[in-house]
Structures are given as structure tokens and as C-alpha cells.
Amino acid sequence: MSATGYVLAAYAVFAVVLAWDYLSPRLQVRQALRRARSRATAPARRAAGDDASKKLTR
């Protein structure tokens, strides 16, 4: 009986989990930075939107 299939499957699962452990935190940090930048620029966008709406009203 050969365990080749089992060993290859175990290595494949290990590689997938290792890749996920590498990528997941980076994706979470990227998403958090995007949200923080959005929150930081929101007041400026709101202020610009208020000015624009005042200019367009009659």
C-alpha cells in the first residue's frame, strides 16, 4: 500500500493554509486602511458637498 496520495494531499492542504495565513492579515490591514482613509476624508467631502448644494439652490 502506498501513501503517496495521502502525503501529496497533506502537503497541498498545508500549502493552502500557509498561503491563507500569509494573505488574510494583509487583506484585513488593507481593508482597515481603506476604511480609515475614508473616515478621514469624509468631513472634507461633506463640507465640499454642503458648499456645492448651497451654490446650486435657487
N, CA, C and O atoms as CSV, one atom per row, in Angstrom:
chain,resi,resn,atom,element,x,y,z
A,1,MET,N,N,0.833,-1.175,0.000
A,1,MET,CA,C,0.000,0.000,0.000
A,1,MET,C,C,0.881,1.243,0.000
A,1,MET,O,O,1.851,1.329,0.754
A,2,SER,N,N,0.544,2.185,-0.834
A,2,SER,CA,C,1.339,3.392,-0.960
A,2,SER,C,C,0.596,4.571,-0.325
A,2,SER,O,O,-0.622,4.701,-0.449
A,3,ALA,N,N,1.341,5.401,0.339
A,3,ALA,CA,C,0.749,6.563,0.996
A,3,ALA,C,C,1.011,7.841,0.207
A,3,ALA,O,O,0.886,8.942,0.743
A,4,THR,N,N,1.369,7.696,-1.045
A,4,THR,CA,C,1.716,8.849,-1.867
A,4,THR,C,C,0.566,9.847,-1.981
A,4,THR,O,O,0.774,11.052,-1.840
A,5,GLY,N,N,-0.624,9.359,-2.230
A,5,GLY,CA,C,-1.786,10.241,-2.364
A,5,GLY,C,C,-2.068,11.009,-1.086
A,5,GLY,O,O,-2.363,12.204,-1.114
A,6,TYR,N,N,-1.974,10.311,0.029
A,6,TYR,CA,C,-2.212,10.948,1.326
A,6,TYR,C,C,-1.168,12.036,1.600
A,6,TYR,O,O,-1.506,13.130,2.051
A,7,VAL,N,N,0.080,11.729,1.327
A,7,VAL,CA,C,1.157,12.684,1.578
A,7,VAL,C,C,1.007,13.902,0.669
A,7,VAL,O,O,1.174,15.034,1.123
A,8,LEU,N,N,0.698,13.687,-0.594
A,8,LEU,CA,C,0.508,14.812,-1.517
A,8,LEU,C,C,-0.684,15.672,-1.090
A,8,LEU,O,O,-0.617,16.900,-1.151
A,9,ALA,N,N,-1.758,15.040,-0.665
A,9,ALA,CA,C,-2.931,15.795,-0.205
A,9,ALA,C,C,-2.594,16.590,1.054
A,9,ALA,O,O,-3.033,17.731,1.203
A,10,ALA,N,N,-1.825,15.997,1.951
A,10,ALA,CA,C,-1.442,16.697,3.177
A,10,ALA,C,C,-0.573,17.917,2.855
A,10,ALA,O,O,-0.751,18.984,3.443
A,11,TYR,N,N,0.358,17.754,1.929
A,11,TYR,CA,C,1.186,18.897,1.530
A,11,TYR,C,C,0.354,19.974,0.838
A,11,TYR,O,O,0.600,21.165,1.028
A,12,ALA,N,N,-0.622,19.567,0.043
A,12,ALA,CA,C,-1.476,20.542,-0.636
A,12,ALA,C,C,-2.298,21.334,0.376
A,12,ALA,O,O,-2.421,22.553,0.260
A,13,VAL,N,N,-2.853,20.650,1.356
A,13,VAL,CA,C,-3.629,21.336,2.392
A,13,VAL,C,C,-2.721,22.282,3.174
A,13,VAL,O,O,-3.113,23.408,3.479
A,14,PHE,N,N,-1.520,21.831,3.494
A,14,PHE,CA,C,-0.559,22.668,4.212
A,14,PHE,C,C,-0.244,23.922,3.408
A,14,PHE,O,O,-0.194,25.015,3.973
A,15,ALA,N,N,-0.031,23.788,2.103
A,15,ALA,CA,C,0.294,24.936,1.258
A,15,ALA,C,C,-0.870,25.926,1.204
A,15,ALA,O,O,-0.654,27.137,1.229
A,16,VAL,N,N,-2.092,25.421,1.131
A,16,VAL,CA,C,-3.268,26.297,1.084
A,16,VAL,C,C,-3.409,27.056,2.398
A,16,VAL,O,O,-3.654,28.262,2.394
A,17,VAL,N,N,-3.257,26.361,3.515
A,17,VAL,CA,C,-3.384,27.008,4.823
A,17,VAL,C,C,-2.254,28.025,5.019
A,17,VAL,O,O,-2.487,29.111,5.548
A,18,LEU,N,N,-1.053,27.685,4.603
A,18,LEU,CA,C,0.073,28.604,4.717
A,18,LEU,C,C,-0.166,29.867,3.886
A,18,LEU,O,O,0.112,30.976,4.341
A,19,ALA,N,N,-0.677,29.696,2.680
A,19,ALA,CA,C,-0.980,30.851,1.832
A,19,ALA,C,C,-2.077,31.708,2.465
A,19,ALA,O,O,-1.987,32.936,2.446
A,20,TRP,N,N,-3.106,31.078,3.023
A,20,TRP,CA,C,-4.181,31.833,3.666
A,20,TRP,C,C,-3.663,32.599,4.877
A,20,TRP,O,O,-4.033,33.753,5.089
A,21,ASP,N,N,-2.805,31.957,5.673
A,21,ASP,CA,C,-2.223,32.630,6.834
A,21,ASP,C,C,-1.360,33.817,6.426
A,21,ASP,O,O,-1.216,34.769,7.193
A,22,TYR,N,N,-0.796,33.773,5.248
A,22,TYR,CA,C,0.013,34.882,4.750
A,22,TYR,C,C,-0.866,36.009,4.212
A,22,TYR,O,O,-0.604,37.182,4.475
A,23,LEU,N,N,-1.899,35.658,3.467
A,23,LEU,CA,C,-2.715,36.674,2.790
A,23,LEU,C,C,-3.782,37.309,3.669
A,23,LEU,O,O,-4.049,38.504,3.544
A,24,SER,N,N,-4.384,36.550,4.539
A,24,SER,CA,C,-5.508,37.047,5.323
A,24,SER,C,C,-5.183,38.301,6.132
A,24,SER,O,O,-5.944,39.265,6.051
A,25,PRO,N,N,-4.104,38.344,6.903
A,25,PRO,CA,C,-3.819,39.572,7.656
A,25,PRO,C,C,-3.548,40.766,6.747
A,25,PRO,O,O,-3.918,41.896,7.069
A,26,ARG,N,N,-2.909,40.516,5.629
A,26,ARG,CA,C,-2.621,41.622,4.709
A,26,ARG,C,C,-3.897,42.200,4.116
A,26,ARG,O,O,-4.015,43.414,3.951
A,27,LEU,N,N,-4.848,41.336,3.799
A,27,LEU,CA,C,-6.127,41.819,3.288
A,27,LEU,C,C,-6.894,42.589,4.361
A,27,LEU,O,O,-7.535,43.596,4.062
A,28,GLN,N,N,-6.831,42.124,5.599
A,28,GLN,CA,C,-7.511,42.816,6.688
A,28,GLN,C,C,-6.894,44.187,6.937
A,28,GLN,O,O,-7.616,45.155,7.176
A,29,VAL,N,N,-5.576,44.279,6.884
A,29,VAL,CA,C,-4.908,45.567,7.081
A,29,VAL,C,C,-5.251,46.510,5.941
A,29,VAL,O,O,-5.507,47.692,6.168
A,30,ARG,N,N,-5.258,46.003,4.731
A,30,ARG,CA,C,-5.596,46.832,3.570
A,30,ARG,C,C,-7.017,47.383,3.700
A,30,ARG,O,O,-7.263,48.555,3.418
A,31,GLN,N,N,-7.947,46.532,4.129
A,31,GLN,CA,C,-9.330,46.968,4.299
A,31,GLN,C,C,-9.452,47.995,5.426
A,31,GLN,O,O,-10.201,48.964,5.301
A,32,ALA,N,N,-8.731,47.791,6.513
A,32,ALA,CA,C,-8.786,48.735,7.630
A,32,ALA,C,C,-8.208,50.086,7.219
A,32,ALA,O,O,-8.755,51.126,7.586
A,33,LEU,N,N,-7.123,50.089,6.472
A,33,LEU,CA,C,-6.541,51.347,5.994
A,33,LEU,C,C,-7.505,52.075,5.058
A,33,LEU,O,O,-7.634,53.297,5.119
A,34,ARG,N,N,-8.173,51.325,4.204
A,34,ARG,CA,C,-9.137,51.936,3.283
A,34,ARG,C,C,-10.272,52.596,4.058
A,34,ARG,O,O,-10.693,53.707,3.737
A,35,ARG,N,N,-10.772,51.883,5.106
A,35,ARG,CA,C,-11.842,52.467,5.924
A,35,ARG,C,C,-11.358,53.697,6.680
A,35,ARG,O,O,-12.089,54.681,6.789
A,36,ALA,N,N,-10.136,53.656,7.201
A,36,ALA,CA,C,-9.603,54.792,7.949
A,36,ALA,C,C,-9.423,56.004,7.035
A,36,ALA,O,O,-9.741,57.128,7.424
A,37,ARG,N,N,-8.920,55.782,5.838
A,37,ARG,CA,C,-8.768,56.899,4.889
A,37,ARG,C,C,-10.123,57.482,4.520
A,37,ARG,O,O,-10.273,58.697,4.388
A,38,SER,N,N,-11.099,56.616,4.355
A,38,SER,CA,C,-12.438,57.074,4.018
A,38,SER,C,C,-13.018,57.919,5.146
A,38,SER,O,O,-13.621,58.965,4.902
A,39,ARG,N,N,-12.829,57.454,6.393
A,39,ARG,CA,C,-13.326,58.224,7.533
A,39,ARG,C,C,-12.587,59.544,7.678
A,39,ARG,O,O,-13.182,60.539,8.092
A,40,ALA,N,N,-11.303,59.571,7.346
A,40,ALA,CA,C,-10.517,60.798,7.483
A,40,ALA,C,C,-10.935,61.847,6.454
A,40,ALA,O,O,-10.894,63.044,6.738
A,41,THR,N,N,-11.331,61.410,5.277
A,41,THR,CA,C,-11.711,62.362,4.241
A,41,THR,C,C,-13.206,62.662,4.219
A,41,THR,O,O,-13.643,63.543,3.479
A,42,ALA,N,N,-13.989,61.953,5.009
A,42,ALA,CA,C,-15.445,62.152,4.994
A,42,ALA,C,C,-15.858,63.578,5.367
A,42,ALA,O,O,-16.717,64.142,4.690
A,43,PRO,N,N,-15.285,64.192,6.419
A,43,PRO,CA,C,-15.703,65.565,6.739
A,43,PRO,C,C,-15.411,66.550,5.603
A,43,PRO,O,O,-16.213,67.444,5.333
A,44,ALA,N,N,-14.287,66.386,4.953
A,44,ALA,CA,C,-13.955,67.282,3.843
A,44,ALA,C,C,-14.928,67.086,2.680
A,44,ALA,O,O,-15.348,68.046,2.034
A,45,ARG,N,N,-15.275,65.824,2.429
A,45,ARG,CA,C,-16.242,65.572,1.351
A,45,ARG,C,C,-17.612,66.119,1.706
A,45,ARG,O,O,-18.313,66.658,0.849
A,46,ARG,N,N,-18.001,65.981,2.980
A,46,ARG,CA,C,-19.292,66.522,3.394
A,46,ARG,C,C,-19.302,68.035,3.280
A,46,ARG,O,O,-20.286,68.619,2.825
A,47,ALA,N,N,-18.215,68.674,3.688
A,47,ALA,CA,C,-18.132,70.133,3.610
A,47,ALA,C,C,-18.180,70.590,2.153
A,47,ALA,O,O,-18.855,71.566,1.826
A,48,ALA,N,N,-17.480,69.899,1.300
A,48,ALA,CA,C,-17.496,70.250,-0.117
A,48,ALA,C,C,-18.889,70.030,-0.692
A,48,ALA,O,O,-19.353,70.814,-1.520
A,49,GLY,N,N,-19.549,68.979,-0.262
A,49,GLY,CA,C,-20.909,68.714,-0.726
A,49,GLY,C,C,-21.877,69.764,-0.246
A,49,GLY,O,O,-22.784,70.139,-0.988
A,50,ASP,N,N,-21.717,70.257,0.980
A,50,ASP,CA,C,-22.590,71.303,1.502
A,50,ASP,C,C,-22.409,72.595,0.725
A,50,ASP,O,O,-23.389,73.262,0.392
A,51,ASP,N,N,-21.166,72.956,0.433
A,51,ASP,CA,C,-20.917,74.165,-0.339
A,51,ASP,C,C,-21.526,74.064,-1.730
A,51,ASP,O,O,-22.127,75.016,-2.227
A,52,ALA,N,N,-21.368,72.926,-2.337
A,52,ALA,CA,C,-21.904,72.745,-3.688
A,52,ALA,C,C,-23.422,72.814,-3.676
A,52,ALA,O,O,-24.021,73.391,-4.584
A,53,SER,N,N,-24.046,72.241,-2.672
A,53,SER,CA,C,-25.505,72.251,-2.655
A,53,SER,C,C,-26.031,73.663,-2.392
A,53,SER,O,O,-27.100,74.014,-2.889
A,54,LYS,N,N,-25.306,74.482,-1.621
A,54,LYS,CA,C,-25.730,75.849,-1.390
A,54,LYS,C,C,-25.623,76.693,-2.653
A,54,LYS,O,O,-26.447,77.575,-2.891
A,55,LYS,N,N,-24.616,76.421,-3.449
A,55,LYS,CA,C,-24.436,77.183,-4.668
A,55,LYS,C,C,-25.496,76.833,-5.698
A,55,LYS,O,O,-25.863,77.671,-6.521
A,56,LEU,N,N,-25.989,75.606,-5.659
A,56,LEU,CA,C,-26.922,75.178,-6.691
A,56,LEU,C,C,-28.377,75.478,-6.338
A,56,LEU,O,O,-29.243,75.400,-7.210
A,57,THR,N,N,-28.667,75.817,-5.085
A,57,THR,CA,C,-30.048,76.096,-4.722
A,57,THR,C,C,-30.446,77.480,-5.239
A,57,THR,O,O,-29.609,78.369,-5.397
A,58,ARG,N,N,-31.725,77.630,-5.491
A,58,ARG,CA,C,-32.196,78.914,-6.004
A,58,ARG,C,C,-33.077,79.588,-5.017
A,58,ARG,O,O,-33.570,80.686,-5.277
